[in-house]
Amino acid sequence: MGNRRLILNCDDFGQCGAANRAIMHLLEEGKVSSATLMPPAPGFREAAEWCRKKGATRVGLHLTLTSEIDGLRWSGLTGHPSLHDETGHLHRTVEEFERKADAKAVRLEIEAQFRAVREAGVDISHVDNHMGSLYGLATGRHFVQTVLWQCAKRGLPFRLPRNLDPESVRIKAVEAARRNQAMAAALADTLGVGLPDRVLGHSHLSEEGETYDSFKQSVIRGLYALPDGVVEIFMHPAVDDGLMRRLTTHWEKRVWEFRLLLDGDFHYALRDAGIVLYDYRRLQAERRRPRLRAAAALFRLLWRS
């Protein structure tokens, strides 16, 4: 296997019909590594039922603690007041969530979302997080210990980059995130939770003057510059439909991402750059087993800090 391994993940599986149709197509065609389900979102049942019928093995859990789209909002599964705004929906922004969420309520909501995918009959392969709400990216208040422990109990890997790249991850509390990074990676290793080396994304907004072709060329250039190791690139593909256009001003970039993931030039560039498509089940299988006593001791120490 080559040194440059890429996980192409489709976030927001279950968000709405437009996202579901795009992601189902990409998974069936084998154009991506995986996708992650959003239990609180309105399209979750449709997406989970498709996964169950297809016996999908490369689908994970997209832990969802925020609800940012004006025309498409949702509530948490537990209904705890600290997780919701005055409208009864999950907080719109990561900062609101970090400032207002009760720690016990976060743990219970995470457990409820794990339970929802299990009860839907989906055998998940990994876990990640909608909008990065658990990482402490806005204020430095994070819930990384909580989610790593939940993953460890289930033997699942988690999207947490070993190496923080502030140029690709747009965050306010960069220094706070750096301080947390080494500790979180050490805890993950002790618990046996697999992590990618880096996580990369791009702006979900169309830049001024940007076209599909310029967007495609930018992503392809990034492929040739991909570092060694396991890198995840996450996208939010969707088909172009009237509802998607009404729901969000960001619809065009989502449609471009769907088109890109089917584009022959993109897949030629993957091969030409010597990049191997990879997935989280393989990543987790390569990680060593946890040292349980040390893991428990480290978890207690970090939980108190």
For each residue, the residues with C-beta under 8 A, 3 or more apart:
1: 5 276
2: 5 274 275 276
3: 228 229
4: 226 227 228 229 231 273 274 275 276
5: 1 2 229 230 231 275 276 277 278
6: 33 223 226 230 231 232 233 270 275 276 277 278
7: 33 34 196 230 231 232 233 277 278 279 280 283
8: 31 32 33 34 232 233 235 261 277
9: 32 33 34 35 36 60 128 159 232 233 234 235
10: 13 22 23 26 27 32 34 35 36 234 235 236 237
11: 35 36 62 128 130 234 235 236
12: 15 19 23 36 38 41 62 130 236
13: 10 19 20 23 35 36 37 38 47 59 62
14: 19 20 37 38 39 41 43 44 45 46 47 48 62
15: 12 19 20 38 41 42 43 72
16: 19 20 41 42 43 72 238 243 244 247
17: 20 21 43 46 241 243
18: 21 22 238 239 240 241 243 244 251 254
19: 12 13 14 15 16 22 23 43 236 237 238 254
20: 13 14 15 16 17 23 24 43 46 47 50
21: 17 18 24 25 238 239
22: 10 18 19 25 26 237 238 239 254 258
23: 10 12 13 19 20 26 27 32 35 47 237
24: 20 21 27 28 47 50
25: 21 22 28 29
26: 10 22 23 29 31 32 35 237 258 261 262
27: 10 23 24 30 31 32 35 54 56 58 59
28: 24 25 54
29: 25 26 262
30: 27
31: 8 26 27 261 262 267
32: 8 9 10 23 26 27 35 235 261
33: 6 7 8 9 58 277 278 279 280
34: 7 8 9 10 58 59 60 125 126 279 280
35: 9 10 11 13 23 26 27 32 58 59 60
36: 9 10 11 12 13 59 60 61 62 126 127 128
37: 13 14 44 47 48 51 59 60 61 62 117 122 124
38: 12 13 14 15 41 43 44 62 64 130
39: 14 44 61 64 77 112 113 116 117
40: 44 64 67 74 75 76 77 90 113
41: 12 14 15 16 38 44 64 72 74
42: 15 16 72 74
43: 14 15 16 17 19 20 38 46 47
44: 14 37 38 39 40 41 47 48 116 120
45: 14 48 49 120
46: 14 17 20 43 49 50
47: 13 14 20 23 24 37 43 44 50 51
48: 14 37 44 45 51 52 117 120 121 122
49: 45 46 52 53 120
50: 20 24 46 47 53 54 56
51: 37 47 48 54 56 59 120 121 122
52: 48 49 55 56 120 121 122
53: 49 50
54: 27 28 50 51
55: 52
56: 27 50 51 52 59 122
57: 123 125 281
58: 27 33 34 35 125 279 280 281
59: 13 27 34 35 36 37 51 56 122 124 125
60: 9 34 35 36 37 124 125 126 127 128 156 280
61: 36 37 39 113 114 117 124 126 127 128
62: 11 12 13 14 36 37 38 128 129 130
63: 110 113 127 128 129 130 134 147
64: 38 39 40 41 67 74 90 113 130
65: 76 83 90 91 97 101 106 109 129 130 131 133 134
66: 90 91 92 93 94 96 97 130 131 133
67: 40 64 73 74 75 89 90 91 92
68: 92 93 131
69: 72 73 247 248
70: 73 247 248
71: 246 247 248
72: 15 16 41 42 69 247 248
73: 67 69 70 87 89 90
74: 40 41 42 64 67 89 90
75: 40 67 79 84 88 89 90
76: 40 65 79 80 83 84 90 109 112
77: 39 40 109 112 113 116
78: 83 105 108 109 112
79: 75 76 84
80: 76 83 84 102 105 108 109
81: 84
82: 100 101 102 105
83: 65 76 78 80 90 91 97 100 101 102 105 106 109
84: 75 76 79 80 81 87 88 89 90 91
85: 88 89 90 91 92 96
86:
87: 73 84
88: 75 84 85
89: 67 73 74 75 84 85 92
90: 40 64 65 66 67 73 74 75 76 83 84 85 97
91: 65 66 67 83 84 85 96 97 100 101
92: 66 67 68 85 89 96
93: 66 68 96 97 138
94: 66 97 98 131 132 133 137 138
95: 98 99 138 139 172
96: 66 85 91 92 93 99 100
97: 65 66 83 90 91 93 94 100 101 133
98: 94 95 101 133 136 138 139 141 142
99: 95 96 139 141
100: 82 83 91 96 97
101: 65 82 83 91 97 98 105 106 143
102: 80 82 83 105 106
103: 106 107 143 146
104: 107 108
105: 78 80 82 83 101 102 108 109
106: 65 83 101 102 103 109 110 134 143 146
107: 103 104 110 111 143 146 150
108: 78 80 104 105 111 112
109: 65 76 77 78 80 83 105 106 112 113
110: 63 106 107 113 114 146 147 150
111: 107 108 114 115 150
112: 39 76 77 78 108 109 115 116
113: 39 40 61 63 64 77 109 110 116 117
114: 61 110 111 117 118 150 154
115: 111 112 118 119
116: 39 44 77 112 113 119 120
117: 37 39 48 61 113 114 120 122 124
118: 114 115 121 122
119: 115 116
120: 44 45 48 49 51 52 116 117
121: 48 51 52 118
122: 37 48 51 52 56 59 117 118
123: 57
124: 37 59 60 61 117 127 156
125: 34 57 58 59 60 156 279 280 281
126: 34 36 60 61 156 157 158 159 194 280 281 283 284
127: 36 60 61 63 124 147 150 151 156 157 158 159
128: 9 11 36 60 61 62 63 158 159 234
129: 62 63 65 132 133 134 135 147 159
130: 11 12 38 62 63 64 65 66 133
131: 65 66 68 94
132: 94 129 135 137 169 171
133: 65 66 94 97 98 129 130 137
134: 63 65 106 129 142 143 144 146 147
135: 129 132 142 144 160 177 180
136: 98 139 140 141 142 143 144 173 176 177 180
137: 94 132 133 169 171 172 173 177
138: 93 94 95 98 171 172 173
139: 95 98 99 136 172 173 176
140: 136 173 176 177 180
141: 98 99 136
142: 98 134 135 136 180
143: 101 103 106 107 134 136 146 147
144: 134 135 136 147 148 160 180 184 187
145: 148 149 184 187 299 302 303
146: 103 106 107 110 134 143 149 150
147: 63 110 127 129 134 143 144 150 151 158
148: 144 145 151 152 158 160 184 187 188 191 193
149: 145 146 152 153 191 299
150: 107 110 111 114 127 146 147 153 154
151: 127 147 148 154 155 156 157 158 191 193
152: 148 149 155 191 192 193 290 295
153: 149 150
154: 114 150 151
155: 151 152 192 284
156: 60 124 125 126 127 151 193 284
157: 126 127 151 193 194 195 280 283 284 287
158: 126 127 128 147 148 151 188 193 194 195
159: 9 126 127 128 129 195 196 199 232 234
160: 135 144 148 184 185 188 195 196 199
161: 164 165 169 195 196 197 198 199 232
162: 181 185 195 196 197 198
163: 181 197 198
164: 161 169 174 177 178 181
165: 161 168 169 198 200
166: 169 171 174
167:
168: 165 199 200 201 202
169: 132 137 161 164 165 166 177 199 201
170:
171: 132 137 138 166 174 177
172: 95 137 138 139
173: 136 137 138 139 140 176 177
174: 164 166 171 177 178
175: 178 179
176: 136 139 140 173 179 180
177: 135 136 137 140 164 169 171 173 174 180 181
178: 164 174 175 181
179: 175 176 182 183
180: 135 136 140 142 144 176 177 183 184
181: 162 163 164 177 178 184 185
182: 179 185 186
183: 179 180 186 187 302
184: 144 145 148 160 180 181 187 188
185: 160 162 181 182 188 189 195
186: 182 183 189 190 298
187: 144 145 148 183 184 190 191 295 298 299 302
188: 148 158 160 184 185 191 193 194 195
189: 185 186 192 193 287 288
190: 186 187 290 291 294 295 298
191: 148 149 151 152 187 188 290 295 299
192: 152 155 189 287 288 289 290 295
193: 148 151 152 156 157 158 188 189 287 290
194: 126 157 158 188 280 283 284 286 287
195: 157 158 159 160 161 162 185 188
196: 7 159 160 161 162 199 229 230 231 232 283
197: 161 162 163 227 229 230 231
198: 161 162 163 165 227 229 230 231 232
199: 159 160 161 168 169 196 231 232 233 234
200: 165 168 222 231 232 233 234
201: 168 169 233 234 235
202: 168 218 219 222
203: 207 253
204: 236 250 253 254
205: 250 253
206: 210 252 253
207: 203 210
208:
209: 214
210: 206 207 214 215
211: 214 215
212: 215 216 256 259 260
213: 216 217
214: 209 210 211 217 218
215: 210 211 212 218 219 253 256 260
216: 212 213 219 220 256 260 263 265 266
217: 213 214 220 221
218: 202 214 215 221 222
219: 202 215 216 222 223 260 266
220: 216 217 223 224 265 266 269
221: 217 218 224 225
222: 200 202 218 219 225 226
223: 6 219 220 226 266 269 270 273 275
224: 220 221 269 273
225: 221 222
226: 4 6 222 223 231 273 275
227: 4 197 198 231
228: 3 4
229: 3 4 5 196 197 198
230: 5 6 7 196 197 198 278 283
231: 4 5 6 7 196 197 198 199 200 226 227
232: 6 7 8 9 159 161 196 198 199 200
233: 6 7 8 9 199 200 201
234: 9 10 11 128 159 199 200 201
235: 8 9 10 11 32 201 257 260 261
236: 10 11 12 19 204 253 254 257
237: 10 19 22 23 26 254 255 257 258 261
238: 16 18 19 21 22 244 251 254 255 257 258
239: 18 21 22 244 255 258
240: 18 244 245 251 255
241: 17 18 244 245
242: 245 246
243: 16 17 18 246 247
244: 16 18 238 239 240 241 247 248 251 254 255
245: 240 241 242 251
246: 71 242 243
247: 16 69 70 71 72 243 244 251
248: 69 70 71 72 244 251 254
249:
250: 204 205 253 254
251: 18 238 240 244 245 247 248 254 255
252: 206 255 256
253: 203 204 205 206 215 236 250 256 257
254: 18 19 22 204 236 237 238 244 248 250 251 257 258
255: 237 238 239 240 244 251 252 258 259
256: 212 215 216 252 253 259 260
257: 235 236 237 238 253 254 260 261
258: 22 26 237 238 239 254 255 261 262
259: 212 255 256 262 263
260: 212 215 216 219 235 256 257 263 266
261: 8 26 31 32 235 237 257 258 266
262: 26 29 31 258 259
263: 216 259 260 266 267
264: 267 268
265: 216 220 268 269
266: 216 219 220 223 260 261 263 269 270
267: 31 263 264 270 271
268: 264 265 271 272
269: 220 223 224 265 266 272 273
270: 6 223 266 267 273 275 277
271: 267 268 274 275
272: 268 269
273: 4 223 224 226 269 270
274: 2 4 271
275: 2 4 5 6 223 226 270 271
276: 1 2 4 5 6
277: 5 6 7 8 33 270
278: 5 6 7 33 230 282 283
279: 7 33 34 58 125 282 283
280: 7 33 34 58 60 125 126 157 194 283 284
281: 57 58 125 126 284 285
282: 278 279 285 286
283: 7 126 157 194 196 230 278 279 280 286 287
284: 126 155 156 157 194 280 281 287
285: 281 282
286: 194 282 283
287: 157 189 192 193 194 283 284
288: 189 192
289: 192
290: 152 190 191 192 193 295
291: 190 294 295
292: 295 296
293: 296 297
294: 190 291 297 298
295: 152 187 190 191 192 290 291 292 298 299
296: 292 293 299 300
297: 293 294 300 301
298: 186 187 190 294 295 301 302
299: 145 149 187 191 295 296 302 303
300: 296 297 303 304
301: 297 298 304 305
302: 145 183 187 298 299 305
303: 145 299 300
304: 300 301
305: 301 302
